Amino acid sequence: MKIARIRTESGTDFVVSGSDGGWTPLSDLDIQATTTDEIIAQAESIRAAASSRVSSVTVDESNLLSPVVRPGKILAVGLNYVDHAKETGAKTPSSPVIFAKYTSSLNGPYADVEIGSSITDQADYEVELAVIIGKPAKKVSAVDAMEYVFGYAVANDVSSRDHQRKDTQFSRSKSADTFCPIGPWITTADEVGELASLQLTSTVNGEPRQSGVVSDMVFDIPTLIEHLSATMTLETGDVILTGTPPGVGLGMTPETFLVPGDVVECTVQGLGTIRNRFVEAV
C-alpha cells in the first residue's frame, strides 16, 4: 500500500493507492486522518476500504505534498556509507553518527528548496532512504527491529556545508526551512521486499551524481533501530534518514555546491523519485 498526501480545492487530504493502480482520498472512505501517526493507526482499515473502491483522483507533481506530517522526531545518520565518509575526508565511524533534523525542515517531494546568501552559500544534496516507524520502540533488539517499521520513502537530506563547518555538528546545518523534501509517498514495508539490493541515485540538472545500494550501509536498519531505541523511545510516525551514498558536492574536486535554478532528483529503487528546484530565498 502507498499513502500520499495531496493539495485539494478545500485544503489537503491523504490518498491511498488502490488495486487498479490509482488513488482514492481517505475522505471518500469515511476515514479521517491529519497526521502520519493517525494514518498508521488506521492502516488496516484503510487497506480494507481501499481494496474495493475505484480510484477517483490524480496524483502528480502539481498536487503532491509531504506524506510525513507532524512526526515527533526526524533522526538522521551521518557517514553511513564507507565511500561517502571517504569523500568527505572522514573516518568510517565505529558507531552510528546520529543527529536531529528538525521537523520544521519538512518539505514536499516536488516543492522548491530555499537557499542563497541569506541561508547558505554551500548547499548540498544527499539522497537517502527514509524509514517511518510504525509503533513505539524502546530497547528493541536488532533481531526484532523490522517489526517496528511501517514503511519507507525517498528523502533529500539537504545540507548547508558552511554552517556544518562553523558549528562542528550537523543539526543547524541540516534543518533550515525546506531542507527535508520527502516522498513522493510512503510505501508500506510489506510492498518493499528485499531492502539490501535497492539502489539510491541522485542527479543535478540531469547529471548523475550519487549511486549506491542499501547493502553498502555501514550500519543497517535493524542496527540503527536498536542503537536509537536503546536511549530514546521511537514513536509512531518518527522518521529515520539512514545515510547517503558517495557523490555529494562536498566530495567533488573542486567542491561543487548548488545554486539557485539547480534541480535535484533523488530516487530509491521501487519507492519513487522526488524532484526539487533550488531557489533564492525571498
C-alpha positions, -999 to +999 in steps of 0.1 A: +000+000+000+011+035-008+000+066+012+004+100-003-009+135+006-023+159-019-034+195-022-072+198-028-096+226-035-106+226+001-072+220+017-053+187+019-061+151+020-043+118+023-048+094-006-042+056-008-032+035-038-059+012-050-059-022-066-063-005-100-031+014-095-049+047-090-056+068-059-085+072-035-089+101-010-094+089+026-124+113+028-141+091+002-135+062+025-150+080+055-117+078+072-103+109+089-066+115+094-045+146+096-011+132+107+011+103+097+007+086+131-031+087+126-027+071+092-005+043+107-031+037+135-058+031+109-037+014+083-055-019+082-089-002+079-076+020+051-062-010+033-095-029+035-116+001+025-094+010-005-094-026-019-130-023-030-130+013-043-124+026-078-097+053-078-110+088-082-081+113-081-050+120-100-017+123-081+012+141-098+039+167-093+013+195-093-005+184-061+017+161-041+027+172-006+049+157+020+033+124+032+050+129+066+030+152+088+040+162+124+064+135+132+077+136+168+113+132+156+134+132+124+166+114+132+194+112+107+226+091+104+258+107+092+287+089+073+267+057+070+283+047+036+320+040+036+327+058+003+307+088+014+329+090+046+360+088+024+349+115+000+344+139+029+377+131+045+362+114+075+369+080+090+343+053+088+325+055+122+327+028+147+292+035+159+263+054+143+267+091+140+232+105+150+218+140+146+184+156+146+169+172+115+141+193+129+106+189+118+103+225+106+126+214+077+099+191+062+092+199+025+072+184-003+086+159-029+083+185-057+085+218-038+112+244-040+141+244-016+153+278-004+190+286-005+210+317-014+232+341+006+207+347+033+207+309+042+238+292+028+264+296+001+273+259+002+240+240-003+245+203-009+222+173-017+220+138-001+197+111-014+185+089+015+162+060+023+137+072+049+123+048+074+089+055+090+084+039+125+051+020+129+048+016+166+066+027+198+101+011+201+121+011+233+151-010+238+144-031+207+169-057+196+182-057+160+166-092+156+131-077+162+137-042+148+120-046+114+087-054+132+086-017+141+089-003+106+057+009+089+072+019+056+097+038+035+101+069+014+127+089-005+143+119+011+169+145+003+189+155+034+197+189+021+228+203+039+245+236+045+282+228+044+293+262+055+272+261+087+283+225+092+319+235+092+313+265+115+292+246+140+313+214+140+280+195+143+251+188+120+217+198+134+215+235+124+232+229+090+206+202+081+175+219+095+168+251+076+133+255+064+125+234+033+157+213+038+139+179+041+120+171+009+104+137+014+080+114-006+066+111-031+046+088-009+051+063+019+053+027+007+044+002+034+071-023+043+051-053+031+053-040-005+091-032-005+105-067-002+143-072+000+159-039+011+196-047+006+196-045-032+177-013-035+196+013-054+198+050-044+207+076-070+207+114-074+211+138-103+217+175-105+203+192-137+201+157-152+237+149-145+242+117-125+259+123-091+252+097-064+248+060-067+248+033-040+228+003-027+213-002+007+236-031+014+265-006+013+254+009+047+279+007+075+251+002+100+219-015+086+184-005+096+179-031+123+212-019+139+201+017+137+168+010+154+185-010+181+210+018+187+185+046+188+158+028+208+184+019+235+183+055+248+151+070+234+116+058+225+110+058+188+074+068+185+048+061+158+054+083+128+090+091+137+114+092+107+150+079+104+171+091+075+196+063+070+226+080+053+237+088+018+260+072-007+290+089-023+287+116-050+278+147-030+290+182-040+313+183-010+332+153-023+338+167-058+371+183-069+366+212-067+338+212-043+306+219-062+276+233-044+240+240-055+230+274-068+195+289-074+180+273-105+195+239-100+172+209-100+180+178-079+163+144-084+166+117-057+155+082-064+153+050-044+145+019-065+109+009-061+100+038-039+099+066-065+116+099-073+114+133-057+124+164-077+132+198-062+142+231-076+166+252-055+157+288-054+169+321-039+152+327-006+129+357-005 
